Amino acid sequence: MTKYVYKFTEGNKDLKDLLGGKGANLAEMTNIGLPVPPGFTITTEACRHYLESGAVPAGLDAEIEANLKELEKSMGRRLGQPDDPLLVSVRSGARFSMPGMMETVLNIGLNDESVVGLATQGGDERFAWDSYRRLIQMFGKTVQDIDGELFEDVIDELKAAKGITNDLDLDADDFRQLVARFKEIVAEQTGKPFPTDPREQMTLAVKAVFDSWNAPRAVLYRRQERIPADLGTAVNICSMVFGNLGMDSGTGVAFTRDPASGQPGVYGDYLQNAQGEDVVAGIRNTVPLADLEKIDARSYEQLMGIMDTLENHYRDLCDIEFTIERGKLWMLQTRVGKRTAAAAFRIADQLVDQGMITLDEAVQRVTGDQLAQLMFPRFDDVAAAGDGVHRLGRGMNASPGAAVGKAVFDSYTAVKWSRSGEKVILCRRETNPDDLEGMIAAEGILTSRGGKTSHAAVVARGMGKTCVCGAEELDIDTKNRRMTAPGGEVIEEGDVIAIDGTSGQVYLGEVPVVDSPVVRYFEGEIDPASDQADDLVRSVDRLMHYVDAARRMYVRANADTPEDAARARRMGAQGIGLCRTEHMFLGDRRQLVERLILADTPDEQQESLDALLPLQRADFNGILDAMDGLPVTVRLLDPPLHEFLPDITELSVRVAVAEARGESHENDLRVLQAVHKLHEQNPMLGLRGVRLGLVVPGLFTMQVRAIAQAAVDRIKEGGRPRPEIMIPLVGTVQELEIIRDDAQRVLREVGEENGLELDFPVGTMIELPRAALTAGQIAENAEFFSFGTNDLTQTVWGFSRDDVEASFFSAYLEKGVFGVSPFESLDVDGVGRLIRIAVEEGRAARPGIKLGVCGEHGGDPASVHFFHKVGLDYVSCSPFRVPVARLEAGRAAGRSAQG
């Protein structure tokens, strides 16, 4: 019989799939002897059964009852006992941390009778009635789906009537009034009285937590973080401890290192006379954790010892939630903490130095996405300190980065404006889980309340989003959509502001940006061994050296100019995986291509080709020079020829106007006729790629000749050119054979003319499903494959990328058809399966064939791991993404070695 409930004494940290992260870690802390309130966990299996069938699994209620009775026995109190009640919290806890996305209900077990017993036992009526109103408020909002603003408005009205602004100034009678009014709200909104039976409260709360797995904000967060949708959440039922018993009680969140910078030290927030949700919600501003030493030195010293124990036990940065109840410290949660990109690299490096982890483990603690964040531009500190920049205020540097955008004051507007192409900064007093969609849409987040452990800070760090929290000197008025700075300056919605998540500064207008130190390191401008390099650059350098030695796959770049090629090489590229020659036919050369297309005779056609040849030769010379000694894969001309001709509508109008005026228009008419002749309904599936080489005589041989001549130039200058000739859009081996034979003939001719042997490989792009399915035949005539995953994705899905991304992709993402766009991260099940087939059949036919990928997926972290797994020899991506691909290729090798 399936076991659905585990006591905290029965689990451990390795059971996250079953007990969720929170339950597994509560069990782990219990096992190592830390002060954890007793409780039990309902498994994710129970949740999945409930979500699939609409009912809890058979036997679950009996298991909960049995574990509750054991808990009551150990505590010496019954749930909701009138004279001395046991109260419990019901909290979610999924396999992966989803901060604030699912539900929590505290103080389960309170009713009109037990609140009196709680007041008597606690010796504090205010505390008891405050706890009761919290239960009704949280239960009403999370379990009964009542608008939370209804409760908040009543609290605000009461405070306004008393002329106070702080919840701490409310007394026991005030909370009695709130309880009565909250009950009325529940009855008005649900048509039923608030449930007073403690066991019914618990059952309804458990089901609400299960249901919250599919709440819109939870679905959105999982999609954003690429968390599987079928995991479900565990439910943790824990005996309550109270931080709102007076000024000798409180609640806090602590980190064993700074999650923003990674620096060791005491980091966190503490709030006296409060419950845990108050800290995370950011409704009241906290004090720094270090202040706890003055408030309660004994608890502070004990907490420091526990933090040290946990970091050594988990061998990582730990995020801890705790409560102090009248001087006694209780641990409510721990997990490996979310951190910024900079903190991730620093902490991994520090833990290696401390002997806590190996370099193999360190590279698994950082990601390519985090490295990409470190490479984003940052504000120019010199310019920001100058007279030309207008500073509005300062808050806490919750999540680093530089963000500029128009100020907006609610999530809906952030999403709406973002979809219209506007960059926005979401400004809120504090954020809550309902703001998630706006937080994703915004460039950055600014709040006037909350600390580094508030909802805004935690979620922003997890997403790599710039965030400034607790900017108290800025009065953010969300109702009137404005923000007032010190001195009375008003910033209206739509005004451009800039926030610096590294310094916490907030500016009016734009601020100049500069390259980040990490980019300057990759560019060779900063020597990691010099005083100019900070600890972040040194951490990045150490891990990059390690992954470069560990990875199996090479990393190349997509580059079309000598400048891009040189930059790619500085970034660590080991060659060019895609040099797109169509980019070389723009500008003034467009007329030469036009003449080629319009040529009436072979002589005219050859004349155009002869004019293009030296230009192409010079192009390739520069690129081969920049990549001397490294492979350069040149893709022969790919796009439809009509792209090099004038727009058909514009040309038709010009001809019509000329005819109406009786003006000469022979040339325009001739061009129009050619455009009509070449016009295609679906040009991406028309006359392009290898088909051009077969239909337009001399076009591809001119390009191959230019490559060969450029290589000869480089050899004569003492270089080591390594060009590779790639034939695009091959669908059948016969197409490849014809073009390959022509290419090899030209290479021989140029070689013989110069007394050299030019043995350069000729291969093809695999970008059509038929090519992938017949890869064995194609491999017999190709020395390499390069998977063009952009076009392969289009042809597998039947998508025209330019059309579908603008029309229905957003709806597909919202409805969960895609977790992520297949153009951003490889569709492993569809496109990936074709790649597997092509790899297996290609290698079977030609064991030594070289295999790579040159689509945008070559720089996507998740896709790089797939390419490693299927055995590709290299990935190729844009120059800026080369370091990301290097890191992920090394991480992929490390994971393979670990099994």
C-alpha positions in Angstrom: 0.0 0.0 0.0 1.3 3.4 -1.0 2.5 5.6 1.9 1.4 9.1 1.5 2.4 10.8 4.8 5.9 11.0 6.3 6.8 12.4 9.7 9.7 14.8 9.8 11.7 12.1 11.5 11.2 9.7 8.6 12.5 11.7 5.6 15.8 13.2 4.4 17.2 15.8 1.9 17.4 13.3 -0.9 13.7 12.7 -1.0 12.8 16.0 -2.7 10.9 14.3 -5.5 8.6 12.7 -2.9 8.5 15.2 -0.1 9.2 18.4 -2.0 12.2 20.6 -1.2 10.7 22.0 2.0 9.6 18.7 3.5 12.8 16.9 2.6 14.9 19.7 4.2 12.7 19.9 7.3 13.3 16.2 7.7 17.0 16.7 7.2 17.2 19.4 9.8 15.3 17.2 12.2 17.7 14.3 11.6 20.8 16.4 12.4 19.3 17.7 15.6 18.3 21.2 14.8 15.3 22.8 16.6 12.4 22.1 14.1 8.8 22.2 15.3 7.3 18.7 14.9 5.2 17.9 11.9 4.6 15.7 8.9 4.6 15.9 5.1 1.9 14.7 2.6 3.7 13.5 -0.5 3.7 14.8 -4.1 2.2 11.4 -5.1 -0.9 12.4 -3.1 -1.1 15.7 -4.9 -0.7 14.2 -8.3 -3.5 11.7 -7.6 -5.7 14.5 -6.4 -5.1 16.7 -9.5 -5.6 13.7 -11.9 -8.8 12.3 -10.2 -10.3 15.3 -8.4 -10.2 13.3 -5.1 -7.6 12.5 -2.5 -6.3 8.9 -2.7 -7.9 6.2 -0.6 -6.2 6.0 2.8 -4.8 9.5 2.8 -7.3 10.8 5.4 -6.6 7.9 7.7 -2.9 8.5 7.4 -3.3 12.2 8.2 -5.5 11.4 11.2 -2.9 8.9 12.5 0.0 11.3 12.1 -2.0 14.1 13.6 -2.8 12.0 16.7 0.9 11.2 17.1 1.7 14.9 16.8 -1.0 15.8 19.4 0.4 13.2 21.7 4.0 14.5 21.4 2.9 18.1 22.0 0.5 17.3 24.8 -2.3 19.3 23.1 -5.1 18.6 20.6 -5.7 20.5 17.4 -7.9 23.4 18.3 -8.2 22.3 22.0 -10.3 25.1 23.6 -8.2 25.6 26.7 -4.7 25.1 25.2 -4.9 24.6 21.4 -2.4 23.0 19.2 -2.2 25.1 16.0 -0.5 24.1 12.8 0.6 25.6 9.5 -0.3 24.1 6.2 2.4 25.0 3.6 3.3 24.0 0.0 6.6 22.6 -0.9 7.5 21.5 -4.4 10.6 19.7 -5.7 11.9 23.0 -7.0 11.6 26.2 -5.1 8.7 28.4 -6.4 8.8 31.4 -3.9 5.3 32.7 -3.2 3.7 30.9 -6.1 1.7 28.4 -4.1 -0.3 28.6 -0.9 0.3 28.8 2.8 -2.2 29.0 5.7 -1.0 29.7 9.3 -2.8 29.2 12.6 -5.0 26.3 11.6 -7.1 25.3 14.6 -8.2 28.7 15.8 -11.9 29.4 16.4 -14.0 31.5 18.8 -13.3 29.1 21.6 -9.6 28.2 21.1 -8.6 31.9 20.6 -9.5 32.4 24.3 -7.4 29.4 25.3 -4.5 30.7 23.2 -4.8 34.1 24.9 -4.8 32.5 28.3 -1.8 30.2 27.6 0.1 33.0 25.9 -0.8 35.6 28.4 -1.5 38.0 25.5 -4.9 38.8 24.1 -3.5 40.9 21.4 -1.4 38.1 20.1 -4.2 35.6 20.1 -6.7 37.8 18.3 -4.0 38.9 15.8 -3.4 35.3 15.1 -7.1 34.6 14.6 -7.5 37.5 12.1 -4.5 36.2 10.2 -6.1 32.8 9.9 -9.3 34.2 8.6 -7.5 36.5 6.2 -5.2 33.9 4.8 -7.8 31.2 4.7 -10.3 33.5 3.0 -7.8 34.5 0.3 -6.1 31.2 -0.4 -8.7 28.6 0.4 -12.0 30.4 -0.3 -10.6 32.6 -3.2 -11.7 35.9 -1.7 -10.1 39.1 -3.0 -7.3 39.9 -0.5 -7.9 43.6 -1.0 -11.2 43.3 0.9 -9.4 42.4 4.1 -6.6 44.9 3.6 -9.1 47.7 3.0 -10.8 47.0 6.4 -7.4 47.1 8.1 -6.6 50.4 6.4 -9.9 51.9 7.4 -9.4 50.9 11.0 -5.9 52.4 11.1 -7.2 55.6 9.4 -10.0 55.9 12.0 -7.5 55.6 14.8 -5.0 57.9 13.2 -2.2 55.3 13.0 -0.2 53.9 10.2 1.6 50.9 11.8 -0.1 47.5 12.5 1.9 47.3 15.7 -0.2 50.1 17.1 -3.4 48.0 16.8 -4.6 46.6 20.2 -6.5 43.4 21.2 -9.9 45.2 20.8 -8.9 46.3 17.3 -8.1 42.7 16.3 -11.4 41.5 17.8 -13.2 44.0 15.5 -11.2 42.8 12.6 -12.1 39.2 13.3 -15.7 40.1 13.4 -15.5 42.1 10.2 -13.4 39.4 8.4 -16.1 36.8 9.3 -18.7 39.1 7.7 -16.6 39.3 4.6 -16.3 35.5 4.4 -20.1 35.1 4.8 -20.8 37.8 2.2 -18.4 36.4 -0.3 -19.0 32.7 0.1 -22.6 32.5 1.4 -21.3 30.4 4.3 -19.8 31.1 7.7 -16.1 30.8 8.3 -15.4 27.1 9.2 -14.7 26.7 12.9 -14.0 22.9 13.0 -10.2 22.6 13.2 -10.1 19.3 11.2 -12.2 20.8 8.5 -9.9 23.8 8.3 -6.9 21.5 7.8 -8.6 19.4 5.1 -9.7 22.4 3.1 -6.3 24.0 3.5 -4.5 20.8 2.2 -6.8 20.7 -0.9 -6.2 24.4 -1.5 -2.4 23.8 -1.5 -2.9 20.9 -3.9 -5.0 23.1 -6.2 -2.5 26.0 -6.0 -0.1 23.8 -8.1 -2.2 24.8 -11.1 -2.8 28.4 -10.1 -2.1 30.7 -13.0 0.9 32.3 -11.3 2.4 28.9 -10.5 1.9 27.8 -14.1 3.5 31.0 -15.3 6.5 30.6 -12.9 7.1 27.0 -14.0 7.0 28.0 -17.6 9.5 30.9 -16.9 11.8 28.6 -15.0 11.3 25.5 -17.2 10.0 23.4 -14.3 8.0 20.3 -15.4 4.3 20.7 -14.9 3.6 17.1 -13.7 5.6 17.1 -10.5 2.9 18.3 -8.1 3.6 19.8 -4.6 3.9 18.2 -1.2 2.1 19.7 1.8 3.8 20.3 5.1 1.8 20.3 8.3 3.9 21.8 11.1 3.1 22.7 14.6 3.0 26.5 15.0 5.6 28.6 16.7 4.8 32.2 17.1 7.0 35.2 16.3 4.1 37.6 17.1 4.1 37.0 20.9 5.7 40.3 21.7 9.0 42.2 21.2 11.0 39.2 22.6 9.7 37.2 19.6 10.1 37.7 15.9 10.8 36.1 12.5 13.5 36.3 9.9 15.2 35.1 6.8 18.9 34.4 6.8 21.5 33.5 4.1 24.8 31.9 4.9 26.4 34.2 2.3 25.2 37.3 0.5 22.9 36.0 -2.2 23.5 39.2 -4.2 27.3 39.3 -4.2 28.3 36.0 -2.9 30.5 37.5 -0.2 30.7 35.7 3.2 29.1 37.4 6.2 25.8 37.9 8.0 23.0 38.5 5.6 19.3 38.5 6.1 16.3 40.3 7.6 14.6 40.2 10.9 11.2 41.5 12.1 10.2 41.7 15.7 6.7 40.7 16.8 5.8 39.3 13.4 5.0 36.0 11.6 7.0 34.7 8.7 4.8 35.9 5.9 5.4 39.5 7.0 9.1 39.4 6.1 8.7 37.8 2.7 5.7 40.0 1.8 7.8 43.1 2.4 4.7 44.9 3.9 6.8 46.0 6.9 10.4 47.1 6.5 12.8 44.8 8.3 16.0 45.4 10.2 19.3 43.8 9.1 20.0 40.4 10.6 23.1 41.7 12.3 20.8 43.9 14.5 19.4 40.7 16.1 22.7 40.4 18.1 21.6 43.6 20.0 18.0 42.5 20.3 18.5 38.8 21.4 22.2 37.9 21.7 21.6 34.3 22.8 19.3 33.5 19.8 21.7 35.3 17.5 24.7 33.3 18.6 22.7 30.0 18.3 21.5 31.1 14.8 25.1 31.8 13.7 26.1 28.3 14.8 23.1 26.7 12.9 23.9 28.6 9.8 27.5 27.3 9.9 26.2 23.8 10.4 23.8 24.0 7.5 26.3 25.5 5.0 28.8 22.8 5.9 26.2 20.1 5.7 24.7 21.2 2.4 28.1 22.4 1.1 26.4 25.5 -0.4 24.7 28.8 0.3 21.7 28.1 2.4 18.5 30.2 2.7 17.0 29.8 6.1 13.6 30.8 7.6 13.4 31.0 11.4 11.1 32.2 14.2 12.0 33.2 17.7 9.2 32.5 20.2 9.9 34.3 23.5 13.6 33.8 23.2 13.6 30.2 21.8 14.9 29.8 18.3 13.0 27.5 15.8 14.1 26.5 12.3 11.1 26.6 9.8 12.9 26.0 6.5 16.2 25.7 4.8 17.1 25.2 1.1 20.0 25.8 -1.2 19.5 29.5 -1.8 18.7 31.3 -5.0 21.5 33.7 -5.9 22.5 36.2 -8.5 24.9 35.3 -11.4 27.8 37.0 -9.8 27.2 35.3 -6.4 27.0 31.9 -8.2 30.5 32.2 -9.6 32.0 33.7 -6.5 30.5 31.1 -4.2 31.5 28.2 -6.4 35.0 29.5 -6.4 35.1 30.2 -2.6 33.8 26.7 -1.8 36.5 25.1 -3.9 39.1 27.2 -1.9 37.5 26.0 1.3 37.8 22.4 0.2 34.0 21.9 0.5 33.5 21.0 -3.2 35.7 20.0 -6.2 36.1 22.0 -9.4 33.9 19.4 -11.1 31.1 20.2 -8.6 31.8 24.0 -8.9 31.1 24.1 -12.7 27.7 22.4 -12.0 26.9 25.2 -9.6 26.9 27.8 -12.4 25.1 28.1 -15.7 25.5 29.5 -19.1 22.5 31.8 -18.5 24.2 33.2 -15.4 27.4 33.8 -17.4 25.3 35.6 -20.1 23.9 37.9 -17.3 27.4 38.8 -16.2 28.2 39.8 -19.8 25.3 42.4 -20.1 26.4 46.0 -20.1 26.3 48.0 -16.8 25.9 51.6 -16.0 29.0 53.8 -16.4 29.9 54.7 -12.8 31.8 57.8 -13.9 28.8 59.1 -15.9 26.3 58.2 -13.2 28.3 60.2 -10.7 28.4 63.3 -13.0 26.3 66.4 -13.1 24.4 65.3 -16.2 22.6 62.4 -14.4 19.6 63.0 -12.2 19.5 60.8 -9.1 16.1 60.2 -7.6 16.9 58.0 -4.6 18.5 54.8 -3.4 17.3 51.5 -2.1 18.8 48.0 -1.5 20.8 46.4 -4.2 18.6 43.3 -4.3 19.5 41.9 -7.7 22.3 43.4 -9.8 22.2 44.7 -13.4 21.4 47.9 -15.3 17.7 48.4 -16.3 16.2 51.4 -18.1 12.5 51.7 -19.0 9.3 53.6 -18.6 7.9 53.6 -15.1 4.7 51.5 -14.7 2.7 50.8 -11.6 0.9 47.6 -12.0 1.5 44.2 -13.6 -1.2 44.5 -16.2 0.3 47.7 -17.7 3.8 46.2 -17.6 2.7 43.3 -19.7 0.6 45.4 -22.1 3.3 48.0 -22.7 6.0 45.3 -23.0 4.0 43.5 -25.7 3.8 46.8 -27.6 7.6 46.9 -27.7 8.1 49.3 -24.7 10.8 48.7 -22.1 9.3 49.1 -18.6 10.3 49.2 -15.0 7.7 47.8 -12.6 7.3 50.1 -9.6 5.4 48.8 -6.6 5.3 49.4 -2.9 5.9 45.7 -2.6 5.3 42.9 -4.9 3.3 39.8 -4.3 2.9 36.5 -6.3 0.1 38.1 -8.4 2.7 40.5 -9.9 4.7 37.7 -11.5 3.6 38.3 -15.0 4.5 41.9 -14.8 7.9 41.1 -13.2 8.7 38.8 -16.1 7.7 41.5 -18.7 9.6 44.3 -17.0 13.3 45.1 -17.5 13.7 45.7 -13.8 11.7 45.9 -10.5 11.7 48.8 -8.0 9.9 48.7 -4.7 9.7 51.2 -1.8 9.3 48.5 0.8 10.9 45.2 1.7 14.4 44.0 2.0 16.8 41.6 0.3 14.6 38.6 1.3 11.3 40.1 0.2 9.2 38.5 -2.5 10.5 41.0 -5.2 14.2 40.4 -4.3 13.9 36.6 -4.1 12.0 36.2 -7.4 14.1 38.8 -9.2 17.3 37.0 -8.2 15.9 33.7 -9.4 15.0 35.2 -12.8 18.2 37.2 -13.2 16.2 40.4 -13.2 17.5 43.7 -12.0 15.9 44.8 -8.8 16.1 47.6 -6.2 14.1 47.1 -3.1 13.2 49.1 0.0 13.7 52.6 -1.6 11.9 54.2 1.3 12.6 57.8 0.2 10.5 57.2 -2.9 6.8 57.4 -2.3 5.2 55.0 -4.8 1.5 55.7 -5.3 0.1 52.8 -7.3 -3.5 54.1 -7.3 -2.6 57.4 -8.9 0.3 55.9 -11.0 3.0 58.1 -9.9 6.1 58.2 -7.7 7.3 61.1 -5.6 11.0 61.6 -4.9 12.6 63.6 -2.1 11.9 67.3 -2.6 8.5 66.7 -4.1 9.6 65.7 -7.6 6.9 63.6 -9.3 7.6 60.8 -11.8 4.4 60.0 -13.7 3.7 56.7 -15.4 5.5 56.6 -18.7 8.5 58.7 -17.5 11.8 56.9 -18.2 13.8 55.8 -15.2 16.9 53.8 -14.6 17.7 51.4 -11.8 21.1 50.0 -10.8 20.7 46.7 -9.0 24.4 46.7 -8.1 24.4 50.0 -6.2 20.7 50.4 -5.4 20.6 53.8 -7.2 17.5 55.1 -9.0 17.8 57.7 -11.7 15.5 59.8 -13.8 16.1 59.2 -17.6 18.7 57.1 -19.2 22.2 56.5 -17.9 25.2 55.6 -20.2 26.3 52.0 -20.1 29.7 50.4 -20.6 30.9 46.8 -21.1 30.9 44.6 -18.1 34.3 43.6 -16.6 33.5 40.0 -17.6 33.1 41.0 -21.3 36.3 43.0 -21.0 38.1 39.9 -19.6 36.9 37.8 -22.5 37.9 40.5 -25.0 41.4 40.4 -23.5 41.3 43.9 -22.0 41.6 42.7 -18.4 44.3 40.2 -17.3 42.8 38.0 -14.6 46.1 38.0 -12.8 46.4 41.8 -12.6 45.1 44.2 -10.0 42.6 45.4 -12.5 40.7 42.1 -12.2 38.2 41.8 -9.3 37.3 38.6 -7.5 34.4 38.0 -10.0 36.6 38.1 -13.0 39.1 35.7 -11.3 36.3 33.3 -10.4 35.0 33.3 -14.0 38.6 32.8 -15.3 39.2 29.8 -13.0 36.0 28.0 -14.0 36.4 28.8 -17.7 39.9 27.3 -17.8 38.6 24.2 -16.1 35.6 23.7 -18.5 37.8 24.3 -21.5 40.0 21.4 -20.4 37.1 19.2 -19.5 34.8 19.6 -22.5 34.7 17.3 -25.5 32.9 19.5 -28.0 34.6 22.4 -29.7 32.9 25.8 -29.8 32.9 27.8 -33.0 31.2 31.1 -33.9 28.8 32.3 -36.6 30.6 35.2 -38.2 30.4 36.9 -41.6 33.1 39.6 -41.3 36.7 39.8 -40.3 35.7 42.0 -37.4 33.2 39.5 -36.1 35.7 36.7 -36.7 38.3 38.5 -34.7 35.9 39.1 -31.8 34.8 35.5 -31.8 38.4 34.4 -31.5 39.0 36.7 -28.6 35.8 35.2 -27.0 37.4 31.7 -27.3 35.9 30.5 -30.5 37.8 27.6 -32.1 36.8 28.4 -35.6 33.8 29.6 -37.6 30.9 27.1 -37.9 28.8 29.4 -40.2 30.0 32.1 -42.5 26.9 33.4 -44.3 27.9 34.6 -47.7 24.6 36.3 -48.5 25.5 39.1 -46.0 28.4 39.9 -48.4 26.1 40.7 -51.3 24.4 43.8 -49.8 25.2 47.5 -50.2 26.8 48.5 -53.4 27.3 44.9 -54.5 23.5 44.5 -54.7 23.6 46.0 -58.2 26.1 43.4 -59.4 23.8 40.6 -58.2 20.9 42.4 -59.9 22.8 42.4 -63.1 23.6 38.7 -62.7 19.9 37.9 -62.2 18.8 40.1 -65.2 21.6 38.8 -67.6 20.1 37.8 -70.9 23.2 36.0 -72.2 25.9 33.7 -70.8 28.5 36.4 -71.5 26.5 39.0 -69.5 26.1 36.5 -66.7 29.9 35.7 -66.7 30.7 39.4 -66.7 28.7 39.9 -63.4 30.3 36.8 -61.9 33.8 38.1 -62.8 33.0 41.4 -61.1 31.9 39.6 -57.9 34.8 37.3 -57.8 37.5 39.7 -56.5 35.1 41.1 -53.9 34.3 37.7 -52.6 38.0 36.8 -52.6 38.8 39.8 -50.5 36.0 38.9 -48.1 37.3 35.4 -47.5 40.9 36.6 -47.3 40.0 38.8 -44.3 38.0 36.1 -42.5 40.6 33.4 -43.1 43.3 35.8 -41.8 41.3 36.5 -38.6 40.8 32.8 -38.1 44.2 31.6 -39.3 44.9 28.0 -38.3 41.3 27.4 -37.4 38.4 25.9 -39.5 36.1 28.3 -41.3 32.9 26.8 -42.6 31.6 28.9 -45.5 28.0 28.4 -46.5 27.4 29.1 -50.2 24.7 31.5 -51.1 21.4 30.5 -49.5 18.5 33.1 -49.7 16.1 33.4 -52.6 17.5 35.6 -55.4 14.4 37.9 -55.4 15.7 39.3 -52.0 18.4 41.1 -54.0 15.8 42.8 -56.3 13.6 45.8 -55.5 10.3 45.4 -53.7 7.6 44.2 -56.2 5.0 46.6 -55.0 7.3 49.6 -55.1 8.5 48.7 -58.5 5.0 48.2 -59.8 4.0 51.6 -58.7 7.1 53.2 -60.3 6.3 51.5 -63.6 2.6 52.5 -63.5 3.4 56.1 -62.7 6.0 56.2 -65.5 3.5 54.8 -68.0 0.8 57.2 -66.9 3.2 60.1 -67.4 4.5 58.8 -70.7 8.0 58.6 -69.3 10.7 56.1 -70.3 10.7 53.0 -68.0 12.3 50.2 -70.0 14.8 49.3 -67.3 12.2 49.3 -64.5 9.9 47.2 -66.6 12.7 44.7 -67.3 13.4 44.5 -63.6 9.7 44.1 -62.8 9.4 41.2 -65.3 12.4 39.5 -63.6 10.9 40.1 -60.1 7.6 38.6 -61.3 9.4 35.7 -62.8 11.3 35.0 -59.5 8.4 35.8 -57.2 7.4 32.9 -55.0 4.4 32.4 -52.6 6.7 30.7 -50.1 10.3 31.7 -50.8 11.7 29.9 -47.8 10.8 26.7 -49.5 11.5 27.9 -53.1 14.5 28.7 -55.2 17.3 28.9 -52.6 20.3 27.0 -51.3 21.6 24.2 -53.4 18.8 24.8 -55.9 20.4 28.2 -56.8 23.7 26.5 -57.5 22.0 24.1 -59.9 19.8 26.7 -61.6 22.1 29.7 -61.9 25.2 28.6 -63.8 28.5 29.7 -62.3 27.2 31.2 -59.1 28.5 28.5 -56.7 31.7 27.9 -58.7 32.5 31.6 -58.5 32.2 31.4 -54.7 34.3 28.3 -54.4 36.9 29.9 -56.7 37.0 33.0 -54.4 37.5 30.8 -51.4 40.3 28.8 -53.1 42.0 32.0 -54.3 41.8 33.6 -50.8 43.3 30.4 -49.3 46.1 30.6 -51.8 46.7 34.3 -50.8 46.9 33.3 -47.2 49.3 30.4 -47.8 51.6 32.6 -49.8 51.6 35.1 -46.9 52.6 32.3 -44.5 49.1 31.6 -43.2 47.4 28.3 -42.5 43.9 28.7 -44.0 41.4 26.0 -43.2 38.2 26.7 -45.2 35.4 24.2 -45.3 32.8 24.5 -48.1 29.2 24.0 -47.0 26.3 23.4 -49.5 23.0 24.5 -48.0 19.5 23.1 -48.1 20.4 19.7 -49.6 17.4 17.3 -49.7 18.7 14.5 -51.8 22.2 13.1 -52.4 22.0 13.8 -56.2 22.0 17.6 -55.5 25.0 17.3 -53.3 27.0 15.2 -55.7 26.6 17.7 -58.6 27.7 20.7 -56.5 30.4 18.8 -54.7 32.0 17.6 -58.0 32.0 21.2 -59.3 33.5 22.5 -56.1 36.3 19.9 -56.1 37.0 20.6 -59.7 37.5 24.3 -59.0 39.7 23.5 -56.0 41.9 21.4 -58.2 42.1 24.1 -60.9 43.1 26.8 -58.5 45.6 24.5 -56.8 47.2 23.5 -60.1 47.4 27.2 -61.2 49.4 28.0 -58.1 51.3 24.8 -57.6 49.4 23.8 -54.5 47.2 21.0 -53.4 44.0 22.5 -52.0 42.3 19.7 -50.1 39.4 21.5 -48.3 36.4 19.5 -47.0 33.1 19.8 -48.7 30.0 19.1 -46.7 26.4 20.1 -46.2 23.8 21.6 -43.9 21.2 19.2 -42.6 18.2 21.5 -42.4 15.4 19.5 -44.1 13.7 16.4 -42.6 14.4 14.4 -45.8 18.1 15.2 -45.4 18.1 13.9 -41.8 16.2 10.8 -42.8 18.6 10.0 -45.7 21.7 11.0 -43.8 23.4 7.7 -44.5 23.2 8.3 -48.3 24.3 11.9 -48.0 27.2 11.1 -45.7 28.8 9.0 -48.5 29.3 12.3 -50.4 29.8 14.7 -47.5 32.9 15.2 -45.3 30.9 17.0 -42.7 27.3 17.7 -41.5 26.3 21.0 -39.9 22.8 20.9 -38.5 20.9 24.1 -39.5 18.5 23.9 -36.6 16.7 27.1 -37.4 15.4 25.9 -40.7 15.1 22.3 -39.5 12.8 23.6 -36.8 10.7 25.5 -39.3 10.4 22.5 -41.7 9.7 20.0 -38.9 7.0 22.1 -37.4 5.6 23.6 -40.6 6.3 27.1 -39.2 7.4 30.2 -41.0 9.3 31.7 -38.1 8.8 35.4 -39.1 5.1 34.8 -39.3 4.3 32.6 -36.4 6.3 34.4 -33.8 4.3 37.6 -34.5 0.9 35.9 -34.8 0.3 33.0 -32.4 3.5 32.1 -30.5 2.5 34.2 -27.4 -0.8 32.4 -27.3 0.9 29.0 -27.5 3.3 29.9 -24.7 0.4 31.2 -22.5 -1.7 28.0 -23.1 1.3 25.8 -22.4 1.5 24.3 -25.9 5.2 25.3 -25.6 7.1 25.6 -22.4 9.6 27.6 -24.4 9.8 28.6 -28.0 11.4 25.7 -30.2 13.4 28.5 -31.9 15.0 29.4 -28.5 15.6 25.9 -27.1 15.8 22.8 -29.2 12.6 20.6 -29.6 14.3 17.4 -28.4 11.4 15.1 -29.1 10.9 16.2 -32.7 13.9 18.0 -34.2 16.2 16.3 -31.7 15.0 12.9 -32.9 15.9 13.7 -36.5 19.3 14.9 -35.4 19.8 11.5 -33.6 18.9 9.6 -36.7 21.2 11.7 -38.9 24.1 11.3 -36.4 23.7 7.5 -36.2 23.2 6.9 -39.9 25.8 9.5 -41.0 28.5 7.9 -38.7 27.5 4.4 -39.8 28.1 5.4 -43.5 31.2 7.5 -42.8 32.7 6.8 -39.4 35.0 9.8 -39.5 32.4 12.4 -40.5 32.6 15.7 -38.6 29.3 16.8 -37.1 28.3 20.2 -35.8 25.4 22.6 -35.4 25.2 26.2 -36.5 21.7 27.3 -35.7 20.9 29.7 -32.8 20.5 26.6 -30.6 24.3 26.3 -30.6 24.4 29.0 -27.9 21.4 27.8 -25.8 22.5 26.0 -22.6 19.9 23.2 -22.6 20.4 22.5 -26.3 24.2 22.3 -25.9 23.7 19.5 -23.4 21.6 17.6 -25.9 24.2 18.1 -28.7 26.9 16.7 -26.3 24.7 13.7 -25.5 24.1 12.8 -29.2 27.8 13.1 -30.0 28.3 16.2 -32.0 31.8 17.4 -32.5 31.1 21.1 -32.1 28.5 23.8 -31.7 28.5 27.2 -33.3 26.8 30.3 -32.1 27.1 34.1 -32.2 30.4 35.6 -30.9 28.8 37.0 -27.8 27.4 33.5 -26.9 30.7 31.7 -27.4 31.7 31.8 -23.6 28.2 30.5 -22.7 28.6 27.6 -25.1 32.1 26.9 -23.8 30.8 26.7 -20.2 27.8 24.5 -21.1 29.9 22.2 -23.2 32.2 21.7 -20.1 29.2 21.2 -17.8 27.7 18.7 -20.2 31.0 16.7 -20.2 31.1 16.8 -16.4 27.5 15.5 -16.1 28.2 12.7 -18.6 31.3 11.6 -16.5 29.1 11.6 -13.4 26.6 9.4 -15.1 
